[in-house]
Amino acid sequence: MIEAVVGIGALVLILMGLPLFVGFGLLSILCYHYIAQIEIASMIAEFYRFVGAPGVMAIPLFTFSGYLLAESGAPKRLVEVSQAFFGWMPAGLAMVCLISCSIFTALTGASGVTIIAIGGLLFPALIEAGYKEEFNLGLLVSNGSLGLLLPPSLPVIIYALVAKVDVEQLFVAGILPCLLLIALLFAYVWFRSAKWNILSQPFHLKHCYESLWRARYEVPLPFIVIGGIYSGLFTAAEAAAITAFYVLVVEVLILRDIPLRKLFSIMQDAMMMVGAIIAILGLALALTNFIIDQQIPMKLFDYLKTVLPNRYAFLIALNVFLLIVGSLMDVFSAIVVTVPLIVPIAQQFGVDPIHLGVIFLANLEIGFITPPVGINLFISSFRFNRPITELYRASLPFLLVLIVGLLIITYWESLSLFLPEISGMRAHDLPAYLRGVR
């Protein structure tokens, strides 16, 4: 009886705002000591094992890099480059928005930062170019989380650690699905804006060169990270170290966007975020081991087999569930709470672990704009000073387009697995993949 009271009490406190790591700690102690009769020291050992994992090193380094980029002039320079190269196209400024938001979200790992930093630059530019205000709001809200599938996105690393999959494979697997979502959104914005009198800037090589020169330090960064991981030149942790050192030298010492006196406060903010992530993940993974030891996923799978006849029905149910989770929780909480239960069940239904990761993260980034409580809707309401109901209406068409893309990603498994296969990261699966293609 006391165990049930403590467990329910911990869950209620989490819902009321108790820090997640405290809630997970209480639940872990309850499960280890009272239910499984295991020494609490075993929970600490699990925490220590997690902190020593190779991929964990990437978390503080990528987080620090993202905080530095957000505080620098990088957002403005990335927008200028995108506009110089794509501003001449039909709906070119919308394309600029898609590309610059995707890259910046990938680099910072935070959709809210993108809406605040990039949205503030592009919203007045879109109005001036002739795009309708409601359309602009929907475009910026939906783009805020668009790059979460691209390296070096922090949620990809967190998912890989919790699900115990290869982070390099997951980085590469997310590239084509992310490009698909960008392409679908661009097709929609081109169709919507075709009847408007949209101003576009002429293409000039000089403008391209000048914008590239101003952003000569930021532009190569995504290509270095993606190319290095894709080619196997370095691991995700090594990529994080390279990125952190590179961004620190460029933004502080070369461009001097960030004064030395401000560096300590940025580092302090970044490490507070890292500490929260590590504490949540370590205690959540200790709880995960208990869940697996008690065979809870297998019991859920036995139940789901009675209500979901096959893999395709499971994937539909999974998408609905994850969209709800993504709209209610932040990305890190959603990963640590739901992944330990979903991964074993998905494997029983025959879902590839890497493909599942792409589906999971795609759902979460779409969940950010899912009414009624998607986090991007509230951030945008604050940033653009608009009622939340107006943002519901503005973002709905973009949400529907993204859901179409999500269904393609879900049922076209090869889209996620193609690049890991041809890069040799999953060479042992190549014969099975080729059989599937034939």
Contacts in CASP RR format, 6 or more apart in sequence:
PFRMAT RR
TARGET T0000
AUTHOR 0000-0000-0000
METHOD contacts of the structure
MODEL  1
MIEAVVGIGALVLILMGLPLFVGFGLLSILCYHYIAQIEIASMIAEFYRF
VGAPGVMAIPLFTFSGYLLAESGAPKRLVEVSQAFFGWMPAGLAMVCLIS
CSIFTALTGASGVTIIAIGGLLFPALIEAGYKEEFNLGLLVSNGSLGLLL
PPSLPVIIYALVAKVDVEQLFVAGILPCLLLIALLFAYVWFRSAKWNILS
QPFHLKHCYESLWRARYEVPLPFIVIGGIYSGLFTAAEAAAITAFYVLVV
EVLILRDIPLRKLFSIMQDAMMMVGAIIAILGLALALTNFIIDQQIPMKL
FDYLKTVLPNRYAFLIALNVFLLIVGSLMDVFSAIVVTVPLIVPIAQQFG
VDPIHLGVIFLANLEIGFITPPVGINLFISSFRFNRPITELYRASLPFLL
VLIVGLLIITYWESLSLFLPEISGMRAHDLPAYLRGVR
2 34 0 8 1.000
3 30 0 8 1.000
3 34 0 8 1.000
3 35 0 8 1.000
6 26 0 8 1.000
6 30 0 8 1.000
6 34 0 8 1.000
7 26 0 8 1.000
7 27 0 8 1.000
7 30 0 8 1.000
10 18 0 8 1.000
10 23 0 8 1.000
10 26 0 8 1.000
10 27 0 8 1.000
10 30 0 8 1.000
11 27 0 8 1.000
13 22 0 8 1.000
13 23 0 8 1.000
13 26 0 8 1.000
14 20 0 8 1.000
14 23 0 8 1.000
19 276 0 8 1.000
20 276 0 8 1.000
20 280 0 8 1.000
20 284 0 8 1.000
20 333 0 8 1.000
20 336 0 8 1.000
21 276 0 8 1.000
21 279 0 8 1.000
21 280 0 8 1.000
21 283 0 8 1.000
23 283 0 8 1.000
24 280 0 8 1.000
24 282 0 8 1.000
24 283 0 8 1.000
24 284 0 8 1.000
24 286 0 8 1.000
24 287 0 8 1.000
24 336 0 8 1.000
25 43 0 8 1.000
25 283 0 8 1.000
25 286 0 8 1.000
25 287 0 8 1.000
27 287 0 8 1.000
28 43 0 8 1.000
28 283 0 8 1.000
28 286 0 8 1.000
28 287 0 8 1.000
28 290 0 8 1.000
29 40 0 8 1.000
29 43 0 8 1.000
31 287 0 8 1.000
31 290 0 8 1.000
32 38 0 8 1.000
32 39 0 8 1.000
32 40 0 8 1.000
32 42 0 8 1.000
32 43 0 8 1.000
32 286 0 8 1.000
32 290 0 8 1.000
33 39 0 8 1.000
33 40 0 8 1.000
35 290 0 8 1.000
36 290 0 8 1.000
36 293 0 8 1.000
36 294 0 8 1.000
43 283 0 8 1.000
43 286 0 8 1.000
46 282 0 8 1.000
46 285 0 8 1.000
46 286 0 8 1.000
46 289 0 8 1.000
47 282 0 8 1.000
47 283 0 8 1.000
47 285 0 8 1.000
47 286 0 8 1.000
50 56 0 8 1.000
50 161 0 8 1.000
50 281 0 8 1.000
50 282 0 8 1.000
50 285 0 8 1.000
50 286 0 8 1.000
51 278 0 8 1.000
51 282 0 8 1.000
53 161 0 8 1.000
54 235 0 8 1.000
54 237 0 8 1.000
55 157 0 8 1.000
55 160 0 8 1.000
55 161 0 8 1.000
55 167 0 8 1.000
55 235 0 8 1.000
55 236 0 8 1.000
55 237 0 8 1.000
56 161 0 8 1.000
56 278 0 8 1.000
57 237 0 8 1.000
57 240 0 8 1.000
57 241 0 8 1.000
58 152 0 8 1.000
58 157 0 8 1.000
58 167 0 8 1.000
58 236 0 8 1.000
58 237 0 8 1.000
58 239 0 8 1.000
58 240 0 8 1.000
59 154 0 8 1.000
59 157 0 8 1.000
59 158 0 8 1.000
59 240 0 8 1.000
59 274 0 8 1.000
59 277 0 8 1.000
59 278 0 8 1.000
60 270 0 8 1.000
60 271 0 8 1.000
60 274 0 8 1.000
61 237 0 8 1.000
61 240 0 8 1.000
61 241 0 8 1.000
61 243 0 8 1.000
61 244 0 8 1.000
62 109 0 8 1.000
62 152 0 8 1.000
62 154 0 8 1.000
62 157 0 8 1.000
62 240 0 8 1.000
62 243 0 8 1.000
62 244 0 8 1.000
63 154 0 8 1.000
63 270 0 8 1.000
63 271 0 8 1.000
63 273 0 8 1.000
63 274 0 8 1.000
63 277 0 8 1.000
64 244 0 8 1.000
64 248 0 8 1.000
64 266 0 8 1.000
64 267 0 8 1.000
64 270 0 8 1.000
64 271 0 8 1.000
64 274 0 8 1.000
65 107 0 8 1.000
65 152 0 8 1.000
65 240 0 8 1.000
65 243 0 8 1.000
65 244 0 8 1.000
65 247 0 8 1.000
65 248 0 8 1.000
66 107 0 8 1.000
66 108 0 8 1.000
66 109 0 8 1.000
66 110 0 8 1.000
66 113 0 8 1.000
66 247 0 8 1.000
66 270 0 8 1.000
67 108 0 8 1.000
67 266 0 8 1.000
67 267 0 8 1.000
67 269 0 8 1.000
67 270 0 8 1.000
67 273 0 8 1.000
68 247 0 8 1.000
68 248 0 8 1.000
68 251 0 8 1.000
68 252 0 8 1.000
68 258 0 8 1.000
68 266 0 8 1.000
69 75 0 8 1.000
69 104 0 8 1.000
69 107 0 8 1.000
69 108 0 8 1.000
69 218 0 8 1.000
69 247 0 8 1.000
69 251 0 8 1.000
70 108 0 8 1.000
70 110 0 8 1.000
70 113 0 8 1.000
70 117 0 8 1.000
71 251 0 8 1.000
71 257 0 8 1.000
71 258 0 8 1.000
71 262 0 8 1.000
71 266 0 8 1.000
72 251 0 8 1.000
72 255 0 8 1.000
72 257 0 8 1.000
72 258 0 8 1.000
73 251 0 8 1.000
73 255 0 8 1.000
73 257 0 8 1.000
74 104 0 8 1.000
74 107 0 8 1.000
74 215 0 8 1.000
74 218 0 8 1.000
74 251 0 8 1.000
74 257 0 8 1.000
75 100 0 8 1.000
75 104 0 8 1.000
75 117 0 8 1.000
75 118 0 8 1.000
75 121 0 8 1.000
76 121 0 8 1.000
77 211 0 8 1.000
77 214 0 8 1.000
77 215 0 8 1.000
77 218 0 8 1.000
78 100 0 8 1.000
78 103 0 8 1.000
78 104 0 8 1.000
78 118 0 8 1.000
78 215 0 8 1.000
78 218 0 8 1.000
78 219 0 8 1.000
79 96 0 8 1.000
79 100 0 8 1.000
79 118 0 8 1.000
79 121 0 8 1.000
79 122 0 8 1.000
80 211 0 8 1.000
80 214 0 8 1.000
80 215 0 8 1.000
81 100 0 8 1.000
81 211 0 8 1.000
81 212 0 8 1.000
81 214 0 8 1.000
81 215 0 8 1.000
81 219 0 8 1.000
82 95 0 8 1.000
82 96 0 8 1.000
82 99 0 8 1.000
82 100 0 8 1.000
83 93 0 8 1.000
83 96 0 8 1.000
83 201 0 8 1.000
83 211 0 8 1.000
84 204 0 8 1.000
84 207 0 8 1.000
84 208 0 8 1.000
84 210 0 8 1.000
84 211 0 8 1.000
84 212 0 8 1.000
85 208 0 8 1.000
85 211 0 8 1.000
86 92 0 8 1.000
86 95 0 8 1.000
86 96 0 8 1.000
86 99 0 8 1.000
87 93 0 8 1.000
87 95 0 8 1.000
87 96 0 8 1.000
87 200 0 8 1.000
87 201 0 8 1.000
87 203 0 8 1.000
88 200 0 8 1.000
88 201 0 8 1.000
88 202 0 8 1.000
88 203 0 8 1.000
89 95 0 8 1.000
89 200 0 8 1.000
90 190 0 8 1.000
90 193 0 8 1.000
90 194 0 8 1.000
90 198 0 8 1.000
90 200 0 8 1.000
91 186 0 8 1.000
91 189 0 8 1.000
91 190 0 8 1.000
91 193 0 8 1.000
91 194 0 8 1.000
91 198 0 8 1.000
92 200 0 8 1.000
93 122 0 8 1.000
93 125 0 8 1.000
93 126 0 8 1.000
93 129 0 8 1.000
93 131 0 8 1.000
93 198 0 8 1.000
93 200 0 8 1.000
94 126 0 8 1.000
94 131 0 8 1.000
94 139 0 8 1.000
94 186 0 8 1.000
94 189 0 8 1.000
94 190 0 8 1.000
94 193 0 8 1.000
95 186 0 8 1.000
95 189 0 8 1.000
96 122 0 8 1.000
97 118 0 8 1.000
97 122 0 8 1.000
97 126 0 8 1.000
97 139 0 8 1.000
97 140 0 8 1.000
97 143 0 8 1.000
98 143 0 8 1.000
98 146 0 8 1.000
98 182 0 8 1.000
98 185 0 8 1.000
98 186 0 8 1.000
98 189 0 8 1.000
99 182 0 8 1.000
100 118 0 8 1.000
100 122 0 8 1.000
101 114 0 8 1.000
101 118 0 8 1.000
101 119 0 8 1.000
101 140 0 8 1.000
101 143 0 8 1.000
101 144 0 8 1.000
101 146 0 8 1.000
101 147 0 8 1.000
102 143 0 8 1.000
102 146 0 8 1.000
102 147 0 8 1.000
102 150 0 8 1.000
102 178 0 8 1.000
102 182 0 8 1.000
103 147 0 8 1.000
103 150 0 8 1.000
103 222 0 8 1.000
104 113 0 8 1.000
104 114 0 8 1.000
104 117 0 8 1.000
104 118 0 8 1.000
105 111 0 8 1.000
105 113 0 8 1.000
105 114 0 8 1.000
105 144 0 8 1.000
105 145 0 8 1.000
105 146 0 8 1.000
105 147 0 8 1.000
105 148 0 8 1.000
105 150 0 8 1.000
105 153 0 8 1.000
106 147 0 8 1.000
106 148 0 8 1.000
106 150 0 8 1.000
106 151 0 8 1.000
106 152 0 8 1.000
106 153 0 8 1.000
106 222 0 8 1.000
107 152 0 8 1.000
107 221 0 8 1.000
107 222 0 8 1.000
108 114 0 8 1.000
109 147 0 8 1.000
109 148 0 8 1.000
109 153 0 8 1.000
109 154 0 8 1.000
109 155 0 8 1.000
110 154 0 8 1.000
111 144 0 8 1.000
111 145 0 8 1.000
111 148 0 8 1.000
111 365 0 8 1.000
111 368 0 8 1.000
111 375 0 8 1.000
111 376 0 8 1.000
111 379 0 8 1.000
112 144 0 8 1.000
112 145 0 8 1.000
112 375 0 8 1.000
112 376 0 8 1.000
112 379 0 8 1.000
114 143 0 8 1.000
114 144 0 8 1.000
114 145 0 8 1.000
115 140 0 8 1.000
115 141 0 8 1.000
115 144 0 8 1.000
115 376 0 8 1.000
115 379 0 8 1.000
115 380 0 8 1.000
115 383 0 8 1.000
116 379 0 8 1.000
116 383 0 8 1.000
118 140 0 8 1.000
118 143 0 8 1.000
118 144 0 8 1.000
119 140 0 8 1.000
119 383 0 8 1.000
120 383 0 8 1.000
122 140 0 8 1.000
123 136 0 8 1.000
123 140 0 8 1.000
123 384 0 8 1.000
126 136 0 8 1.000
126 139 0 8 1.000
127 133 0 8 1.000
127 136 0 8 1.000
128 199 0 8 1.000
129 198 0 8 1.000
129 199 0 8 1.000
129 200 0 8 1.000
130 196 0 8 1.000
130 197 0 8 1.000
130 198 0 8 1.000
130 199 0 8 1.000
131 139 0 8 1.000
131 193 0 8 1.000
131 196 0 8 1.000
131 198 0 8 1.000
132 196 0 8 1.000
134 390 0 8 1.000
134 393 0 8 1.000
134 394 0 8 1.000
135 189 0 8 1.000
135 192 0 8 1.000
135 193 0 8 1.000
135 394 0 8 1.000
137 380 0 8 1.000
137 384 0 8 1.000
137 386 0 8 1.000
137 390 0 8 1.000
137 391 0 8 1.000
137 394 0 8 1.000
137 395 0 8 1.000
138 391 0 8 1.000
138 394 0 8 1.000
138 395 0 8 1.000
138 397 0 8 1.000
138 398 0 8 1.000
139 189 0 8 1.000
139 398 0 8 1.000
140 380 0 8 1.000
140 384 0 8 1.000
141 369 0 8 1.000
141 376 0 8 1.000
141 377 0 8 1.000
141 380 0 8 1.000
141 391 0 8 1.000
141 394 0 8 1.000
141 395 0 8 1.000
141 398 0 8 1.000
142 185 0 8 1.000
142 369 0 8 1.000
142 376 0 8 1.000
142 395 0 8 1.000
142 398 0 8 1.000
142 399 0 8 1.000
142 402 0 8 1.000
143 185 0 8 1.000
144 368 0 8 1.000
144 376 0 8 1.000
145 364 0 8 1.000
145 365 0 8 1.000
145 366 0 8 1.000
145 368 0 8 1.000
145 369 0 8 1.000
145 376 0 8 1.000
146 178 0 8 1.000
146 181 0 8 1.000
146 182 0 8 1.000
146 185 0 8 1.000
146 365 0 8 1.000
147 153 0 8 1.000
147 178 0 8 1.000
147 365 0 8 1.000
148 155 0 8 1.000
148 156 0 8 1.000
148 331 0 8 1.000
148 361 0 8 1.000
148 364 0 8 1.000
148 365 0 8 1.000
149 156 0 8 1.000
149 174 0 8 1.000
149 175 0 8 1.000
149 177 0 8 1.000
149 178 0 8 1.000
149 181 0 8 1.000
149 358 0 8 1.000
149 361 0 8 1.000
149 362 0 8 1.000
149 365 0 8 1.000
150 174 0 8 1.000
150 175 0 8 1.000
150 178 0 8 1.000
150 222 0 8 1.000
150 226 0 8 1.000
151 171 0 8 1.000
151 172 0 8 1.000
151 175 0 8 1.000
151 222 0 8 1.000
151 225 0 8 1.000
151 226 0 8 1.000
151 229 0 8 1.000
151 236 0 8 1.000
151 239 0 8 1.000
152 171 0 8 1.000
152 225 0 8 1.000
152 236 0 8 1.000
152 239 0 8 1.000
152 240 0 8 1.000
152 243 0 8 1.000
155 331 0 8 1.000
155 332 0 8 1.000
155 335 0 8 1.000
155 361 0 8 1.000
155 364 0 8 1.000
156 167 0 8 1.000
156 170 0 8 1.000
156 171 0 8 1.000
156 174 0 8 1.000
156 361 0 8 1.000
157 167 0 8 1.000
157 236 0 8 1.000
158 277 0 8 1.000
158 281 0 8 1.000
158 331 0 8 1.000
158 332 0 8 1.000
158 335 0 8 1.000
158 336 0 8 1.000
159 165 0 8 1.000
159 170 0 8 1.000
159 335 0 8 1.000
159 339 0 8 1.000
159 357 0 8 1.000
159 360 0 8 1.000
159 361 0 8 1.000
160 166 0 8 1.000
160 167 0 8 1.000
160 170 0 8 1.000
160 236 0 8 1.000
161 167 0 8 1.000
161 281 0 8 1.000
162 281 0 8 1.000
162 284 0 8 1.000
162 285 0 8 1.000
162 288 0 8 1.000
162 335 0 8 1.000
162 336 0 8 1.000
162 339 0 8 1.000
162 340 0 8 1.000
163 339 0 8 1.000
163 343 0 8 1.000
163 353 0 8 1.000
163 356 0 8 1.000
163 357 0 8 1.000
165 353 0 8 1.000
165 354 0 8 1.000
165 357 0 8 1.000
166 354 0 8 1.000
166 425 0 8 1.000
167 235 0 8 1.000
167 236 0 8 1.000
168 229 0 8 1.000
168 232 0 8 1.000
168 235 0 8 1.000
168 236 0 8 1.000
168 425 0 8 1.000
169 354 0 8 1.000
169 420 0 8 1.000
169 425 0 8 1.000
169 426 0 8 1.000
170 354 0 8 1.000
170 357 0 8 1.000
170 358 0 8 1.000
171 226 0 8 1.000
171 229 0 8 1.000
171 236 0 8 1.000
172 229 0 8 1.000
172 230 0 8 1.000
172 419 0 8 1.000
172 420 0 8 1.000
172 423 0 8 1.000
172 425 0 8 1.000
173 354 0 8 1.000
173 355 0 8 1.000
173 357 0 8 1.000
173 358 0 8 1.000
173 416 0 8 1.000
173 417 0 8 1.000
173 419 0 8 1.000
173 420 0 8 1.000
174 358 0 8 1.000
174 361 0 8 1.000
174 416 0 8 1.000
174 419 0 8 1.000
175 226 0 8 1.000
175 419 0 8 1.000
176 415 0 8 1.000
176 416 0 8 1.000
176 418 0 8 1.000
176 419 0 8 1.000
177 358 0 8 1.000
177 362 0 8 1.000
177 409 0 8 1.000
177 415 0 8 1.000
177 416 0 8 1.000
180 405 0 8 1.000
180 408 0 8 1.000
180 409 0 8 1.000
180 415 0 8 1.000
181 362 0 8 1.000
181 402 0 8 1.000
181 405 0 8 1.000
181 409 0 8 1.000
184 401 0 8 1.000
184 402 0 8 1.000
184 404 0 8 1.000
184 405 0 8 1.000
185 398 0 8 1.000
185 401 0 8 1.000
185 402 0 8 1.000
188 397 0 8 1.000
188 398 0 8 1.000
188 401 0 8 1.000
192 397 0 8 1.000
201 207 0 8 1.000
212 219 0 8 1.000
217 250 0 8 1.000
217 254 0 8 1.000
217 255 0 8 1.000
218 250 0 8 1.000
221 243 0 8 1.000
221 246 0 8 1.000
221 247 0 8 1.000
224 239 0 8 1.000
224 242 0 8 1.000
224 243 0 8 1.000
224 246 0 8 1.000
225 239 0 8 1.000
225 242 0 8 1.000
225 243 0 8 1.000
227 233 0 8 1.000
228 234 0 8 1.000
228 239 0 8 1.000
229 235 0 8 1.000
229 236 0 8 1.000
229 239 0 8 1.000
230 419 0 8 1.000
230 423 0 8 1.000
231 423 0 8 1.000
232 423 0 8 1.000
234 242 0 8 1.000
251 257 0 8 1.000
251 258 0 8 1.000
252 258 0 8 1.000
252 260 0 8 1.000
252 263 0 8 1.000
258 266 0 8 1.000
277 332 0 8 1.000
280 332 0 8 1.000
280 333 0 8 1.000
280 336 0 8 1.000
281 332 0 8 1.000
281 336 0 8 1.000
284 336 0 8 1.000
284 337 0 8 1.000
284 340 0 8 1.000
285 336 0 8 1.000
285 340 0 8 1.000
287 340 0 8 1.000
288 340 0 8 1.000
291 297 0 8 1.000
291 340 0 8 1.000
291 341 0 8 1.000
292 340 0 8 1.000
292 344 0 8 1.000
296 341 0 8 1.000
297 340 0 8 1.000
297 341 0 8 1.000
297 343 0 8 1.000
297 344 0 8 1.000
297 345 0 8 1.000
298 344 0 8 1.000
298 348 0 8 1.000
300 341 0 8 1.000
300 345 0 8 1.000
301 344 0 8 1.000
301 345 0 8 1.000
301 348 0 8 1.000
301 349 0 8 1.000
304 314 0 8 1.000
304 317 0 8 1.000
304 345 0 8 1.000
308 314 0 8 1.000
308 317 0 8 1.000
308 349 0 8 1.000
310 349 0 8 1.000
311 349 0 8 1.000
311 350 0 8 1.000
311 351 0 8 1.000
312 411 0 8 1.000
314 345 0 8 1.000
314 346 0 8 1.000
314 349 0 8 1.000
314 351 0 8 1.000
315 349 0 8 1.000
315 351 0 8 1.000
315 359 0 8 1.000
315 410 0 8 1.000
315 411 0 8 1.000
318 342 0 8 1.000
318 346 0 8 1.000
318 359 0 8 1.000
318 363 0 8 1.000
319 359 0 8 1.000
319 363 0 8 1.000
319 406 0 8 1.000
319 407 0 8 1.000
319 410 0 8 1.000
322 334 0 8 1.000
322 338 0 8 1.000
322 359 0 8 1.000
322 360 0 8 1.000
322 363 0 8 1.000
322 364 0 8 1.000
322 367 0 8 1.000
323 363 0 8 1.000
323 366 0 8 1.000
323 367 0 8 1.000
323 370 0 8 1.000
324 370 0 8 1.000
325 334 0 8 1.000
325 337 0 8 1.000
325 338 0 8 1.000
325 363 0 8 1.000
325 364 0 8 1.000
326 334 0 8 1.000
326 363 0 8 1.000
326 364 0 8 1.000
326 367 0 8 1.000
326 368 0 8 1.000
326 370 0 8 1.000
326 374 0 8 1.000
327 367 0 8 1.000
327 368 0 8 1.000
327 370 0 8 1.000
327 371 0 8 1.000
327 372 0 8 1.000
327 373 0 8 1.000
327 374 0 8 1.000
328 373 0 8 1.000
328 374 0 8 1.000
329 337 0 8 1.000
330 375 0 8 1.000
331 364 0 8 1.000
331 365 0 8 1.000
331 368 0 8 1.000
334 364 0 8 1.000
335 360 0 8 1.000
335 364 0 8 1.000
339 360 0 8 1.000
342 356 0 8 1.000
342 360 0 8 1.000
343 353 0 8 1.000
343 356 0 8 1.000
346 353 0 8 1.000
346 356 0 8 1.000
347 353 0 8 1.000
351 359 0 8 1.000
352 413 0 8 1.000
352 416 0 8 1.000
352 417 0 8 1.000
354 416 0 8 1.000
354 417 0 8 1.000
354 420 0 8 1.000
354 426 0 8 1.000
355 413 0 8 1.000
355 416 0 8 1.000
355 417 0 8 1.000
358 409 0 8 1.000
358 416 0 8 1.000
359 406 0 8 1.000
359 409 0 8 1.000
359 410 0 8 1.000
359 416 0 8 1.000
362 406 0 8 1.000
362 409 0 8 1.000
363 406 0 8 1.000
366 399 0 8 1.000
366 402 0 8 1.000
366 403 0 8 1.000
366 406 0 8 1.000
367 374 0 8 1.000
368 374 0 8 1.000
368 375 0 8 1.000
368 376 0 8 1.000
369 376 0 8 1.000
369 377 0 8 1.000
369 395 0 8 1.000
369 398 0 8 1.000
369 399 0 8 1.000
369 402 0 8 1.000
370 399 0 8 1.000
371 377 0 8 1.000
371 392 0 8 1.000
371 395 0 8 1.000
371 396 0 8 1.000
372 392 0 8 1.000
377 388 0 8 1.000
377 391 0 8 1.000
377 392 0 8 1.000
377 395 0 8 1.000
378 388 0 8 1.000
380 386 0 8 1.000
380 391 0 8 1.000
381 387 0 8 1.000
381 388 0 8 1.000
381 391 0 8 1.000
408 415 0 8 1.000
409 415 0 8 1.000
409 416 0 8 1.000
414 433 0 8 1.000
414 436 0 8 1.000
414 437 0 8 1.000
417 426 0 8 1.000
417 429 0 8 1.000
417 433 0 8 1.000
420 426 0 8 1.000
421 427 0 8 1.000
421 429 0 8 1.000
421 430 0 8 1.000
421 433 0 8 1.000
424 430 0 8 1.000
426 433 0 8 1.000
END
